[in-house]
Structure formats: C-alpha cells, structure tokens
C-alpha cells in the first residue's frame, strides 16, 4: 500500500481504449464502388429483358430472333453502328445537362428547349458569317454560340429560383413551350426556305466532318466528329464535379442546401451556375444536328432528345461516364426499333425504355442496400 492510498481502497483499473474500426481495404473499397455502380444497372437490364421477352411472345415472335435482329441492325453493321453513335452523341449532351442539375438538387426538364436554342444560335451565326471564314474559326464560334444560347435559356430558371424561389420544374416546362414556339415563329416567318420549316443551308466552312471521311464503313450514316466533343464534355463535367471547389459546392448544395449555406456556400449562386451550365451542355447538343448532319436548323429537330436525356441521366446515375454508357444504350434501343419493325412494332422499344427507367428507380436503392449489408458482413468476418 502506498502512502497516498487509503485503507480498504481497491486499486482503480484503467479502461482499455477501444480499438479503432478497421478501415475497408483499398481493393475491397474499389470493389464495392464498382459493384454499386454496375449491379443495379445489370439488374434493371435483366428486368427489362424479361419484360421484353413477354411482350415479344405476346406478338407471336421468338425473343431470340428479335434481339438478334436488333443487334444486327445496330452494332452488327457499320451504318447501324454509325447511327447509334450519332444518336448517342446528342443524348450524351442532354444527359450531362440533366445530371449536372440533379447534382445540385435541381430537376432540369428544359433540355429540349435548350437543345433547340443551341442549334438555332449555331445555325444563325453560321449564316451571318462571311463565306471565307476558315473552318478552324467558324466551327468554334458556332459551338460557343450554341453553348451561350443554351446557357441563357437554362440560366432563366436558375435566376428565378435564386431570386424568387420559383420551382425550376415549373419554369423549365413553361420555357419549353415558350422557346420552341418562339423559334418556330422566327423560322416560319423570317428564315425558312420556301415550303420547308428549316433555315437556309450554312456555308461549307461551318460543317463538322462526318466519321465516314476517316472510316469508309460509316458511309451514309450521320455520325460525325461532334462525338469527340461529347466525350470531351463528359471528361470536363467529371473534372468539374469531382475535382474543383465549384463542383464540391454543387454536390454539397445538392445533398443538403441548408448545411451548405451554413458552411459558407452561396446557395443561390450555385443554383444559378448549375442551371446555366446545364443549359449550355444541352445547347451544345444542337451542334450534332446543325453542324454535323444537316447543316441547317429545322423546327422539331430535337425529336425528344431533351426529354430522353432525363432517362439517360437517371440510368447513368448522374455520373458523366455512366451517362455516356446510358446514352449508347438508349441510342441502341432507338435505332434498333427501326431494325425490328419487320417482326414487332417499333413502339415496343419505347415500352422497354420505360421499363428500364422504372427498373432502375426501383432496383437501385434495394440492390445498393443489399450490397452494403453484404460488404458489412464481410468486414466483420
């Protein structure tokens, strides 16, 4: 017994510190991330295939024969594959536009009008440029005009939400009607070629070369080098969202705007930038048709690509590279609908698109929960 210890006092045992939780090993963490990214999409695809099989059987056809015809008409020949790439190019832009808005907690329903505004601005600038302007200058100027026009249309709902709290869904839906009607009036009253609803053809110096100029097998398809711009846009969005301070603020506001504002983030400014960037990306999609395909603006050229971009963003999980893969998938279904028309109605592809979207919406949360529970069980073991 020490001099300072009282009689009959029992020695105090110091509580042993709890060991820190063992972190998930690096390879295992990457494996979980890949599983969470791929497995839900594969489950949704499997559900869509089963539903497609049932629909095809109802029409008295063999599912294997229909799917074989779909693949042969798309990825099975150079022309079909070129058409898939052409349609996917526009969907990459509109999918990225919607995904950027969703990252900031905003639902951009206006990609259709933003896409049309971008194509119109590129066409008008191409028409007013002197015929002798070199392509190295004319094409970038038209691209910038498309981005600026789409960004201006997208910024309107962003500013209204930031200043007055107007809901972006309502505003973008209204802008779709206003912008598309305005462009229709301008073309029909001022710029159309007689007996058409499109503008005069732009000078040759504004044309983006087609892929067939480098790969002869793509001859006849509309695929053009705007595809490279779409891939660059995906890379730029990935860098912006995940590697920059502005991107971090965008994600923070999308997750919890009140907490982000408490942390010093200018939430109204983030909303305005997000919608402007979203609109600019959608506007860039217009150059695929105007500069790379027809070389003029035509009323209704978007053909629903702006609305389909919503599905592309959702299936792509708002990840830029996921958007690229989802755009290829939906473009394959769109082109494949023309190929299978001899056996079953092409509208069956639209039904499959809807089933995929619903399957993703339903399966993603449940599959991710199961994967995380399994990962937690493995870590404990």
Secondary structure, 3 states (H helix, E strand, C coil): CCCCCCCCCCCCCCCCCCCCCCCCCHHHHHHHHHHHHHHHHHHHHHHHHHHHHHHHHHCCCCHHHHHHHHHHCCCCCHHHHHHHHHHHHHHHHHHHHHHHHHHCCCCCCCHHHHHHHHHHHHHHHHHHCCCCCCHHHHHHHHHHHHHHHHHHHHHHHHHHHHHHCCCHHHHHHHHHHHHHHHHHHHHHHHHECCCCCEECCCCHHHCCCEHHHCCHHHCCCCCECHHHHHHHHHHHHHHHHHHCHHHHHHHHHHHCHHHHHHCCCCHHHHHHHHHHHHHHHHHHCHHHHHCCCCCCCECCCCCCHHHHHHHHHHHCCCCHHHHHHHHHHHHHHHHHHHHHHHCCCCHHHHHHHHHHHHHHHHHHHHHHHHHHHHHHHHHHC
